[in-house]
Amino acid sequence: MKLNPSVFKAYDIRGVYQKDIDAESFEPVARAIVEFFKADLNTAHPTILLSRDMRIGSPPLYETAKKVLVASGATVIDAGLLPTPTFYYGVLKYQYDAGIHITASHNPAEYVGTKFVKRNGQKIIKIGKATGMDRIREMAMANTFPAYTNDGNVVVKEGILADEVADAMAEVDATKIKAFTIAADPANGMGGLYITELMKHIPGTLTMINEKLDGNFPAHQADPLDFNNLIPLQEKVKEIKADVGFEPDGDGDRIFFIDERAQVVPATHISSLIASEVLKTHKGAKIIVDIRYTRNVTNVVEKNGGSVSISKVGHAFITEQVNNEGAFYAGESSGHFYFGQTGGAESAVKVILYVLLAMSETGKPLSAILKDLETSSESGEINFVLPDGSNTKALMEEIAEEHKEGTASWLDGVSVDFPDWRFNIRSSNTEPLLRLNVEAQTPELMKEKFQLMIDRITSSGAKIKEAGH
């Protein structure tokens, strides 16, 4: 079938299996990726880690990629099934030149895709729009490549996940972690693998639902940003009186938490907790928070002697900023959590360990720990669909002008800060949407300002799509 050029996204390649992309049409994509790596890394024989998720269409794409890489002169490190953070870890830990991971992240079951990275010393470079995706798209669509050299090879690699967990436990000092009652729902996705491996090595009891890997996602979609998907885990936390619940997304690079009251924990509150833990042992560390919500994390970091940097939204941007600024940690309100020690890439295992460590050290329930750290009330993200032909930049400029008594930033969309509240409005990187986030010193003020901003945006003809939270 013919490759649909729309599969090339800002951070990855993604489309509907056997409609936009299949094993046959993935061949020029794989060829473009390996030729890009060969030119960029200046080697005819790169060493490339290859792994995949459990989606129905992933094994055929995986076999295509393996065949193409070998035929193109690469040494393929055949790692099989891996969560996405474990893939990043493997590229860095064993100093491979690059990596290709067959996954469509948290998208519905009919999707397939790939994320790919190169290594620069101790840094992971995610290939996206700013780092080579456009060139790869051009090469794949042109489909004119040099003849295959057929001088590559395959090396099977096992034990990456076990190494990742062992290293994370050493870095976070898991010896202090006490026994807790834990519930988890990986939604038949890849995150169940690292939860299971971690629980072999720390005390506590684990009750996991929807554990079996299944690319059909029979229980529910593996997207924790849609909080409807968290309801089964919330019910399980109540049922077994769990101390905490873990909900990774489909490929395991995002994770959300449920507290002991069975309430969803905002990802920024987890970032506040991690920042407070990190700054105990890494004095003066730099912490990055994304532009959507900044105040809770900034307050914790400044109180504990660290420094804060603000990032754009998007995992490739944040990984790059962690590496460029030498940050120790970055948290994103979509549930991605990044560490300098992992090359700027995500590590859900470390996040779990930091949460359990804080619970162990304080002896407090998770909700009480987070309440002590909270200084700002967050709205949750709401999405707007604009009328066809709308000028989103013009609308954002109008709104910024209407709030000119505040301090504006155009880092990602427009953010305007006031002493007691702030808002961010931005276009989506992946969908034709406008997104709004508001935070304020009190829940009452947040609700008031959130409604004001909703009314202002809908007055332009926009319609509310859905509340992200």
DRENROPA-579943 format. One record per residue (C-alpha): x, y, z; residue in three letters. Coordinates in Angstrom, 3 decimals. Example, Ala and Ser with C-alpha at 12.3 -4.5 7.8 and 13.67 -1.06 7.14 Angstrom:
<recs>
x,y,z,resn
12.300,-4.500,7.800,ala
13.670,-1.060,7.140,ser
</recs>
This chain:
<recs>
x,y,z,resn
0.000,0.000,0.000,met
1.006,3.639,-0.417,lys
2.488,5.453,2.574,leu
0.336,8.315,3.891,asn
2.617,11.366,4.404,pro
0.458,12.454,7.365,ser
2.093,9.740,9.512,val
5.114,12.012,10.088,phe
4.302,13.913,13.300,lys
6.121,16.452,15.462,ala
7.765,13.830,17.712,tyr
7.222,10.448,16.056,asp
5.691,8.512,13.156,ile
2.142,7.325,13.717,arg
-0.873,6.177,11.695,gly
-3.674,3.645,11.349,val
-2.342,0.182,10.539,tyr
-3.165,-1.027,7.011,gln
-4.748,2.326,6.177,lys
-1.940,4.869,6.590,asp
0.988,2.477,6.975,ile
1.730,-1.267,6.896,asp
4.762,-3.564,6.843,ala
5.366,-2.951,3.136,glu
5.034,0.850,3.209,ser
7.149,0.960,6.371,phe
10.183,-0.203,4.387,glu
10.993,3.257,2.910,pro
10.424,4.756,6.359,val
12.910,2.346,7.933,ala
15.356,2.965,5.076,arg
15.054,6.725,5.532,ala
15.674,6.414,9.282,ile
18.783,4.227,8.908,val
20.211,6.368,6.081,glu
19.610,9.457,8.220,phe
21.475,7.835,11.115,phe
24.360,6.730,8.887,lys
24.849,10.249,7.509,ala
24.273,12.020,10.813,asp
26.539,9.708,12.832,leu
29.085,9.429,10.009,asn
29.230,5.639,10.025,thr
28.295,3.016,7.433,ala
27.689,0.450,10.180,his
25.715,1.975,13.067,pro
24.714,-0.088,16.099,thr
20.943,0.327,16.498,ile
18.767,-0.927,19.343,leu
15.460,-2.234,17.968,leu
12.448,-2.878,20.209,ser
8.650,-2.818,20.069,arg
5.384,-2.691,21.985,asp
2.560,-5.264,22.010,met
0.269,-3.732,19.364,arg
-1.222,-5.998,16.714,ile
0.656,-4.234,13.914,gly
3.973,-3.887,15.741,ser
5.522,-7.327,14.953,pro
5.201,-6.886,11.149,pro
6.759,-3.402,11.314,leu
9.461,-4.751,13.627,tyr
10.399,-7.487,11.144,glu
10.485,-4.943,8.302,thr
12.774,-2.697,10.318,ala
15.088,-5.576,11.233,lys
15.346,-6.688,7.601,lys
16.039,-3.138,6.384,val
18.652,-2.443,9.059,leu
20.607,-5.617,8.356,val
20.416,-5.036,4.592,ala
21.672,-1.466,5.155,ser
24.773,-2.502,7.084,gly
23.626,-1.901,10.666,ala
24.253,-4.069,13.690,thr
20.755,-4.655,15.028,val
20.470,-5.071,18.793,ile
17.301,-7.168,18.838,asp
15.644,-6.367,22.190,ala
12.057,-7.465,21.480,gly
9.280,-6.214,23.777,leu
10.263,-3.153,25.833,leu
8.480,-0.218,27.483,pro
9.566,3.053,25.868,thr
11.632,4.313,28.860,pro
13.490,0.971,28.899,thr
14.276,1.462,25.204,phe
15.786,4.895,25.940,tyr
17.697,3.440,28.887,tyr
19.112,0.657,26.716,gly
20.450,3.016,24.047,val
22.228,5.072,26.712,leu
23.366,2.321,29.094,lys
25.063,0.158,26.480,tyr
26.241,3.145,24.399,gln
24.532,2.156,21.147,tyr
24.634,4.680,18.312,asp
20.865,4.945,17.940,ala
17.560,3.226,18.547,gly
14.244,2.521,16.817,ile
11.205,1.635,18.921,his
8.036,0.378,17.225,ile
5.139,1.887,19.194,thr
2.078,4.114,18.878,ala
2.197,5.183,22.525,ser
-1.266,5.760,24.051,his
-3.176,5.873,20.744,asn
-6.145,3.555,20.101,pro
-5.600,-0.082,19.113,ala
-5.735,0.470,15.337,glu
-2.596,2.653,15.387,tyr
1.047,1.712,14.817,val
4.148,3.858,14.737,gly
7.736,4.413,15.751,thr
9.886,6.641,17.940,lys
13.603,6.830,17.227,phe
16.617,8.389,18.870,val
20.347,8.854,18.536,lys
22.895,9.047,21.325,arg
25.309,11.932,21.790,asn
27.655,10.934,24.621,gly
25.435,10.667,27.708,gln
22.489,12.402,26.036,lys
19.483,10.941,24.229,ile
18.457,12.975,21.172,ile
14.846,12.291,20.202,lys
14.312,12.703,16.472,ile
11.456,15.104,15.849,gly
10.623,18.086,13.703,lys
13.621,20.090,14.900,ala
16.132,17.220,14.754,thr
15.586,15.445,11.430,gly
11.968,14.337,10.995,met
11.406,16.540,7.932,asp
14.480,15.103,6.209,arg
13.348,11.559,6.996,ile
9.878,12.300,5.607,arg
11.392,13.672,2.383,glu
13.598,10.605,1.921,met
10.806,8.139,2.715,ala
8.324,9.764,0.348,met
10.921,10.020,-2.473,ala
11.839,6.341,-1.905,asn
15.111,6.550,-3.845,thr
17.866,4.901,-1.852,phe
21.309,3.437,-2.526,pro
21.438,-0.311,-3.137,ala
21.364,-2.527,-0.074,tyr
24.837,-3.594,1.077,thr
23.559,-6.673,2.959,asn
26.451,-6.559,5.421,asp
24.650,-5.974,8.723,gly
23.963,-8.466,11.512,asn
21.649,-9.178,14.437,val
22.617,-9.504,18.111,val
19.886,-10.596,20.531,val
19.917,-8.561,23.769,lys
18.144,-9.589,26.960,glu
18.063,-8.235,30.495,gly
17.656,-4.520,29.708,ile
14.608,-4.089,31.954,leu
16.306,-5.836,34.892,ala
19.336,-3.557,34.504,asp
17.110,-0.467,34.304,glu
15.320,-1.345,37.551,val
18.589,-2.175,39.343,ala
20.180,1.127,38.307,asp
17.086,3.135,39.289,ala
17.000,1.453,42.712,met
20.664,2.350,43.288,ala
20.170,5.987,42.230,glu
17.045,6.572,44.356,val
18.224,4.459,47.342,asp
15.422,1.933,47.422,ala
16.774,0.396,50.659,thr
14.650,2.938,52.596,lys
11.372,1.926,50.954,ile
8.809,0.291,53.262,lys
6.066,-2.192,52.423,ala
2.900,-0.708,50.904,phe
-0.304,-2.071,49.427,thr
-0.147,-1.136,45.743,ile
-2.699,-1.331,42.933,ala
-1.812,-0.946,39.255,ala
-3.606,-0.844,35.913,asp
-1.304,-0.847,32.868,pro
-4.363,-1.217,30.578,ala
-2.835,-4.301,28.880,asn
0.096,-2.100,27.857,gly
3.850,-2.119,28.328,met
4.044,-0.375,31.719,gly
3.028,-3.569,33.480,gly
6.463,-4.990,32.653,leu
8.445,-2.478,34.709,tyr
5.928,-2.485,37.581,ile
6.205,-6.283,37.805,thr
10.020,-6.210,37.617,glu
10.298,-3.467,40.248,leu
7.998,-5.249,42.697,met
10.305,-8.287,42.641,lys
12.906,-6.160,44.435,his
11.011,-3.959,46.904,ile
8.700,-4.845,49.794,pro
4.935,-4.572,49.544,gly
2.014,-6.286,47.849,thr
0.887,-5.621,44.283,leu
-2.591,-6.133,42.851,thr
-2.526,-5.581,39.094,met
-5.583,-5.451,36.828,ile
-5.483,-5.590,33.011,asn
-1.965,-6.985,33.254,glu
-1.786,-9.251,30.205,lys
-0.189,-7.635,27.153,leu
-2.931,-7.214,24.552,asp
-2.750,-4.832,21.586,gly
-6.550,-4.795,21.363,asn
-6.746,-2.953,24.723,phe
-9.805,-4.994,25.770,pro
-10.371,-3.215,29.119,ala
-10.027,0.426,28.069,his
-7.770,2.710,26.075,gln
-4.268,3.061,27.529,ala
-4.450,6.856,27.847,asp
-4.375,8.105,31.447,pro
-4.966,11.726,30.353,leu
-8.584,10.691,29.788,asp
-9.509,10.285,33.427,phe
-12.387,7.939,32.539,asn
-9.666,5.357,31.931,asn
-8.546,5.717,35.565,leu
-11.892,4.682,37.064,ile
-11.120,0.906,37.200,pro
-7.903,1.632,39.113,leu
-9.682,4.041,41.460,gln
-12.214,1.320,42.209,glu
-9.448,-1.217,42.834,lys
-7.655,1.190,45.211,val
-10.894,1.515,47.210,lys
-11.561,-2.217,47.133,glu
-8.178,-3.327,48.493,ile
-7.556,-0.147,50.538,lys
-4.348,0.455,48.615,ala
-1.821,3.070,49.690,asp
-1.224,4.112,46.074,val
-2.188,3.211,42.510,gly
-0.057,3.319,39.325,phe
-1.497,3.928,35.833,glu
1.038,3.995,32.963,pro
0.037,4.707,29.367,asp
0.255,2.218,26.511,gly
4.016,2.363,25.943,asp
4.893,3.210,29.536,gly
6.519,6.621,29.098,asp
3.745,8.402,31.021,arg
2.421,7.480,34.438,ile
-0.379,8.788,36.648,phe
-0.947,8.095,40.333,phe
-4.033,7.463,42.461,ile
-3.752,8.374,46.143,asp
-5.060,6.355,49.108,glu
-8.415,8.186,48.907,arg
-8.769,6.885,45.319,ala
-8.345,10.433,43.956,gln
-6.355,11.203,40.785,val
-3.101,13.008,41.578,val
-2.242,15.858,39.152,pro
1.122,15.173,37.527,ala
2.479,18.553,38.688,thr
1.935,17.464,42.300,his
4.103,14.406,41.628,ile
6.714,16.794,40.208,ser
6.584,18.837,43.420,ser
7.154,15.669,45.440,leu
10.062,14.537,43.267,ile
11.619,18.010,43.370,ala
11.485,18.035,47.167,ser
13.090,14.566,47.296,glu
15.763,15.339,44.700,val
16.823,18.564,46.412,leu
17.497,16.727,49.687,lys
20.396,14.858,48.100,thr
21.259,17.060,45.093,his
21.569,20.568,46.547,lys
20.979,23.393,44.090,gly
19.782,21.084,41.303,ala
17.955,22.539,38.332,lys
14.326,21.398,37.905,ile
12.304,22.002,34.731,ile
8.518,22.389,34.652,val
6.366,22.867,31.570,asp
4.568,26.113,30.785,ile
1.037,24.814,31.534,arg
1.367,24.923,35.350,tyr
4.437,26.389,37.002,thr
3.608,27.649,40.478,arg
3.429,24.554,42.689,asn
6.743,23.160,41.457,val
8.473,26.567,41.400,thr
7.469,27.209,45.006,asn
8.830,23.839,46.193,val
12.071,24.196,44.244,val
12.786,27.738,45.435,glu
11.945,26.829,49.046,lys
14.411,23.916,48.865,asn
17.290,25.816,47.283,gly
17.021,24.627,43.680,gly
16.620,26.568,40.451,ser
13.680,26.404,38.050,val
13.480,26.587,34.282,ser
10.264,26.682,32.223,ile
9.862,24.515,29.113,ser
7.621,24.269,26.097,lys
5.156,21.375,25.997,val
6.301,18.191,24.231,gly
8.549,15.303,25.216,his
11.225,15.876,22.540,ala
11.560,19.566,23.480,phe
11.850,18.779,27.184,ile
14.448,16.028,26.730,thr
16.506,18.499,24.696,glu
16.158,21.212,27.368,gln
17.124,18.824,30.198,val
20.295,17.980,28.280,asn
21.102,21.536,27.175,asn
20.640,23.022,30.652,glu
22.074,20.143,32.662,gly
18.836,19.769,34.630,ala
18.511,16.934,37.132,phe
14.772,16.441,36.594,tyr
11.840,17.701,34.531,ala
8.132,17.108,35.009,gly
5.379,17.570,32.463,glu
1.718,17.913,33.414,ser
0.801,15.191,30.896,ser
2.578,12.594,33.091,gly
5.998,12.478,31.387,his
8.865,12.644,33.911,phe
12.477,13.099,32.771,tyr
15.905,12.730,34.383,phe
19.344,13.982,33.429,gly
20.773,10.634,34.559,gln
18.743,8.864,31.853,thr
20.039,11.111,29.074,gly
17.123,13.510,29.453,gly
14.591,10.767,28.717,ala
11.644,9.524,30.773,glu
11.931,7.054,33.647,ser
8.653,5.941,35.204,ala
10.540,3.465,37.420,val
12.415,6.312,39.106,lys
9.200,8.267,39.581,val
7.551,5.301,41.314,ile
10.601,4.900,43.555,leu
10.628,8.584,44.544,tyr
6.916,8.462,45.430,val
7.382,5.331,47.554,leu
10.507,6.829,49.155,leu
8.622,9.975,50.206,ala
5.809,7.855,51.658,met
8.376,5.728,53.519,ser
10.389,8.651,54.926,glu
7.443,10.737,56.088,thr
5.136,7.961,57.258,gly
2.297,10.043,55.806,lys
-0.309,8.979,53.227,pro
0.332,10.274,49.723,leu
-2.530,12.794,49.836,ser
-1.113,14.412,53.001,ala
2.413,14.665,51.530,ile
1.054,16.388,48.431,leu
-1.257,18.699,50.417,lys
1.778,20.019,52.283,asp
3.440,20.868,48.963,leu
0.444,22.495,47.240,glu
0.344,26.286,46.993,thr
-1.616,26.770,43.743,ser
-4.918,25.406,42.455,ser
-4.895,24.035,38.880,glu
-7.833,23.939,36.485,ser
-7.014,20.896,34.402,gly
-6.652,21.345,30.658,glu
-9.653,22.140,28.468,ile
-9.632,21.907,24.664,asn
-11.410,24.130,22.134,phe
-12.165,23.426,18.489,val
-11.952,26.647,16.517,leu
-14.074,27.474,13.443,pro
-12.426,26.626,10.105,asp
-10.035,29.331,8.964,gly
-9.544,30.779,12.446,ser
-6.321,32.635,13.125,asn
-5.193,31.162,16.458,thr
-2.218,33.540,16.766,lys
-4.465,36.578,16.283,ala
-6.891,35.300,18.930,leu
-4.044,34.726,21.411,met
-2.673,38.224,20.687,glu
-6.098,39.746,21.342,glu
-6.406,37.930,24.663,ile
-2.849,38.890,25.660,ala
-3.630,42.546,24.879,glu
-6.780,42.341,27.039,glu
-4.559,41.149,29.931,his
-1.607,43.478,29.327,lys
-1.395,44.432,33.008,glu
0.061,40.941,33.550,gly
3.481,39.605,32.482,thr
3.253,37.826,29.118,ala
5.433,35.035,27.722,ser
5.272,33.592,24.198,trp
7.462,30.559,24.912,leu
4.642,28.183,23.930,asp
1.413,29.873,22.970,gly
0.773,32.782,25.323,val
1.087,32.736,29.107,ser
0.152,35.715,31.258,val
1.171,35.876,34.920,asp
-0.454,37.962,37.645,phe
0.476,37.966,41.345,pro
-2.387,35.619,42.289,asp
-3.206,33.743,39.057,trp
-1.940,32.895,35.570,arg
-3.121,31.292,32.337,phe
-1.612,29.569,29.321,asn
-3.309,29.251,25.913,ile
-1.553,27.316,23.178,arg
-2.176,25.378,19.998,ser
-1.835,21.607,20.147,ser
1.281,20.098,18.538,asn
-0.682,17.041,17.442,thr
-4.347,18.065,16.917,glu
-6.293,21.078,15.490,pro
-7.126,22.391,18.954,leu
-6.582,25.343,21.260,leu
-5.746,24.373,24.854,arg
-6.370,26.390,28.031,leu
-4.832,25.979,31.499,asn
-5.399,28.259,34.492,val
-3.904,28.251,37.990,glu
-4.515,30.514,40.981,ala
-3.707,30.918,44.675,gln
-7.113,29.590,45.784,thr
-9.606,27.107,44.279,pro
-12.272,29.822,44.277,glu
-10.147,32.287,42.306,leu
-9.059,29.533,39.920,met
-12.684,28.593,39.163,lys
-13.622,32.245,38.634,glu
-10.727,32.962,36.252,lys
-11.092,29.619,34.457,phe
-14.724,30.401,33.643,gln
-13.803,33.913,32.499,leu
-11.206,32.506,30.103,met
-13.590,29.823,28.803,ile
-16.235,32.478,28.127,asp
-13.680,34.672,26.335,arg
-12.455,31.882,24.046,ile
-15.958,30.591,23.218,thr
-17.045,34.167,22.398,ser
-14.684,33.919,19.394,ser
-16.766,31.037,17.974,gly
-14.702,28.223,19.508,ala
-16.472,25.186,20.954,lys
-15.366,23.180,23.972,ile
-14.181,19.755,22.862,lys
-13.630,18.032,26.195,glu
-12.117,18.658,29.586,ala
-8.720,16.991,29.712,gly
-9.173,16.487,33.453,his
</recs>
